[in-house]
Amino acid sequence: MKLARKKSTANSSAHAPNRGAAVPRKRAGRNSSTRASNSRSEEERRGVRAALLRWYRAHHRDLPWRRTRDPYSVWISENMLQQTRVETVIPYYERFMKKFPDVFALASADRDAVLGIWAGLGYYGRARNLHAAAQRVVDEFDGRLPCEVEVLRALPGIGRYTAGAVASIAFDRPEPAVDGNVVRVLARLYGIRNDVKQPQTAEALWKRAAELVRGRAPGDFNQALMELGATICTPRAPRCLACPLARWCNARRNGDAESLPVKAAKVKPKLAYAVAALLLRRGRLLAVRRPPRGLLGGLWELPGGSLLAEEKPERGLLRCLRETTGLHVNAATPLGVVEHVFSHRYLFLHVFHCRESSGRVRLQNFDAHRWLLLEHFTALPQATVTRKAFALCGASGAT
């Protein structure tokens, strides 16, 4: 019994707490701090959303595509607005919607008709992709634009931004849509001072936008972010005193709003030199069409091509006509030079008048040609640089 009692005593003493030892404490401080931080973040998120939506509903511009939630109309407008100013887009949008009022009209249209109505708006791949995507929507979705971002992004020409814009505005889905205006607003609001073109920073911006868009009226919220960037949080001289988000803005507190967002220096446009000819035969001019892909794809222009390094314009013209059309020209009269800026190049286009040519048209680097009366040439879908060249021909008396 004594042994049992001793054993029991030993066992009980082994399991009894040591009064001199430190007892681990629960780390309640860190957890409560995290909860408080999360609570503040959620409170700020809700405050930002509420303030921005109130401001947008009181001050947004009346734009034609904002008068409808029709998915087709939203899709067309968002394509046109990519890298293009609102003021430029409005007349093009109205003409486009009048010509192609629904996806069936666009899908059944001739490609030249689509490019013709787009001519002058630039970035012509957008028009070609719209046409191809419309045909897919008709063939695969019975003419109904899909509402899911993943399905939208599988259509030609629809990227991450356009898919998010269409899904949120037309279908009320809480999807982010980050364009240049939104990048600027978010970089300043959250004090993001890394290069926004870097993948990691760009992804962080998309994550911030995804957090903010959660809630009611996601389409209005995305448009409000864009509107704020376009009218208040502008690249130069932002109107911080009029900003509905001023109380939360990191850049305003730090006084460096105008230096954000951080971007790598732009690459200077490369200089390019080319030639084009008003080539007449029996009162008709030769028009050629570029291949469907690439710069100015699918558009009509005057025949010509790029100059070689150090090549004289007239000699280069004769070579280009021979190589790209199969025609031989003995002499050409210079009419002048057209200057035109593309996104990454600055073009000097030397324009000539050619009256005498021999041979049959055999195209290289073009996919179609027509001999046209002069007054019919401008009816073809053309880029602005071609219209400038043709106008130069008229001004010089060549037409």
FENWOLIN-V212102 format. One record per residue. SS is DSSP state (~ for helix, > for strand, _ for the rest). D_LAST is the distance of its C-alpha to the last C-alpha in Angstrom with 1 decimal. Layout:
BEGIN
SS,D_LAST / SS,D_LAST
END
This chain:
BEGIN
_,127.6 / ~,127.3 / ~,124.9 / ~,122.8 / ~,122.9 / ~,121.7 / ~,118.9 / ~,117.8 / ~,118.0 / ~,115.9 / ~,113.3 / ~,113.1 / ~,112.9 / ~,110.1 / ~,108.0 / _,108.9 / _,106.4 / _,107.0 / _,107.2 / _,106.4 / _,103.1 / _,99.7 / _,98.3 / _,94.5 / _,92.7 / _,89.8 / _,86.5 / ~,85.9 / ~,84.2 / ~,81.2 / ~,80.7 / ~,81.0 / ~,78.5 / ~,76.0 / ~,76.5 / ~,76.1 / ~,72.8 / ~,71.4 / ~,72.5 / ~,70.7 / ~,67.5 / ~,67.6 / ~,68.3 / ~,65.3 / ~,63.0 / ~,64.0 / ~,63.7 / ~,60.2 / ~,59.2 / ~,60.8 / ~,59.4 / ~,55.9 / ~,55.9 / ~,57.4 / ~,54.7 / ~,51.9 / ~,53.1 / ~,53.4 / ~,50.2 / _,47.5 / _,44.0 / _,43.2 / _,40.4 / ~,39.2 / ~,40.4 / ~,43.8 / ~,44.6 / _,45.3 / _,47.2 / _,45.4 / ~,45.0 / ~,41.6 / ~,40.2 / ~,41.9 / ~,40.5 / ~,36.9 / ~,37.2 / ~,39.0 / ~,36.3 / ~,33.6 / ~,35.8 / _,36.2 / _,34.9 / _,32.8 / _,33.8 / ~,35.2 / ~,33.0 / ~,29.9 / ~,31.5 / ~,32.7 / ~,29.5 / ~,28.6 / ~,32.2 / ~,32.3 / ~,29.1 / ~,30.4 / ~,33.9 / ~,32.6 / ~,30.6 / _,33.4 / _,36.6 / _,39.0 / ~,39.4 / ~,39.4 / ~,36.0 / ~,34.6 / ~,36.4 / ~,35.3 / _,31.6 / _,29.0 / ~,28.1 / ~,24.3 / ~,25.3 / ~,27.4 / ~,24.8 / ~,22.2 / ~,24.6 / ~,25.5 / _,22.0 / _,22.1 / _,25.9 / _,26.2 / _,28.9 / _,27.6 / ~,30.9 / ~,32.4 / ~,30.4 / ~,31.1 / ~,34.8 / ~,35.0 / ~,33.9 / ~,36.4 / ~,39.1 / ~,38.8 / ~,39.3 / ~,42.4 / ~,43.7 / ~,43.5 / ~,45.0 / ~,47.7 / ~,48.6 / _,48.0 / _,45.2 / _,47.3 / _,46.2 / _,49.2 / _,51.1 / _,52.5 / ~,50.8 / ~,51.6 / ~,50.1 / ~,46.9 / ~,46.4 / _,46.5 / _,43.2 / _,39.9 / _,38.5 / _,41.6 / _,43.4 / ~,46.5 / ~,45.0 / ~,43.1 / ~,46.2 / ~,48.5 / ~,46.3 / ~,46.0 / ~,49.7 / ~,50.9 / ~,48.7 / ~,48.5 / ~,51.9 / _,54.0 / _,54.9 / _,56.1 / _,53.5 / _,52.0 / _,48.3 / _,47.5 / _,44.1 / ~,43.2 / ~,44.6 / ~,47.8 / ~,48.3 / ~,48.3 / ~,50.7 / ~,53.1 / ~,53.1 / ~,54.1 / ~,56.5 / ~,58.5 / _,58.0 / _,56.3 / _,55.7 / _,54.6 / >,51.1 / _,49.7 / _,47.6 / _,50.8 / ~,51.8 / ~,55.3 / ~,54.1 / ~,51.3 / ~,54.0 / ~,56.3 / ~,53.6 / ~,53.2 / ~,57.0 / ~,57.2 / ~,54.6 / ~,56.5 / ~,59.7 / ~,58.2 / ~,56.5 / _,59.8 / _,61.0 / _,59.8 / _,56.2 / ~,54.6 / ~,51.1 / ~,51.5 / ~,53.0 / ~,50.1 / ~,47.6 / ~,49.9 / ~,49.8 / ~,46.0 / ~,45.9 / ~,48.4 / ~,46.3 / ~,43.2 / ~,44.8 / _,48.1 / _,48.6 / _,45.3 / _,44.4 / _,45.0 / _,47.6 / _,49.1 / _,50.9 / ~,54.2 / ~,56.3 / ~,54.4 / _,54.5 / _,56.8 / _,57.7 / ~,58.7 / ~,62.4 / ~,61.8 / _,59.1 / ~,60.1 / ~,57.3 / ~,58.2 / ~,61.8 / ~,60.8 / _,58.3 / _,55.6 / ~,53.2 / ~,50.1 / ~,50.8 / _,50.7 / _,49.5 / >,49.9 / _,46.9 / _,46.3 / _,43.8 / _,40.1 / _,38.6 / _,35.9 / _,32.4 / >,31.8 / >,28.9 / >,26.4 / >,23.7 / >,21.0 / >,17.8 / >,14.6 / >,12.0 / >,8.6 / >,10.5 / >,9.6 / >,12.5 / _,13.0 / _,9.7 / >,10.2 / >,9.6 / >,12.8 / >,14.2 / >,17.7 / >,20.4 / >,22.9 / _,26.6 / _,28.4 / _,30.4 / _,29.7 / _,27.1 / _,24.3 / _,26.0 / _,24.6 / _,21.1 / >,17.8 / >,15.4 / >,13.2 / _,15.8 / >,17.8 / >,21.1 / >,23.6 / _,24.7 / _,28.3 / _,30.6 / _,30.0 / _,27.2 / _,24.6 / ~,21.0 / ~,19.7 / ~,22.8 / ~,22.6 / ~,19.1 / ~,20.4 / ~,23.4 / ~,21.8 / ~,19.6 / ~,22.8 / ~,25.0 / ~,23.0 / ~,21.2 / _,23.3 / _,20.5 / >,21.0 / _,18.4 / _,19.9 / _,17.5 / _,14.6 / >,13.0 / >,13.7 / >,11.3 / >,14.1 / >,16.5 / >,16.7 / >,20.3 / >,21.7 / >,25.4 / _,26.9 / _,30.6 / _,31.8 / >,29.0 / >,26.7 / >,23.4 / >,21.4 / >,18.2 / >,16.6 / >,12.9 / >,11.8 / >,9.3 / >,11.3 / _,11.2 / _,14.9 / _,17.0 / >,20.4 / _,22.7 / _,22.9 / _,21.7 / _,24.8 / _,24.2 / _,26.1 / _,25.9 / >,23.6 / >,25.2 / >,22.6 / >,19.2 / >,17.1 / >,14.5 / >,12.4 / _,10.2 / ~,7.1 / ~,9.3 / ~,12.2 / ~,11.3 / _,12.5 / _,15.7 / _,16.9 / _,19.3 / >,17.8 / _,19.2 / ~,18.4 / ~,17.4 / ~,14.6 / ~,13.4 / ~,13.7 / ~,11.7 / ~,8.7 / ~,9.2 / ~,9.5 / ~,6.1 / ~,5.1 / ~,8.3 / _,7.9 / _,5.5 / _,3.8 / _,0.0
END
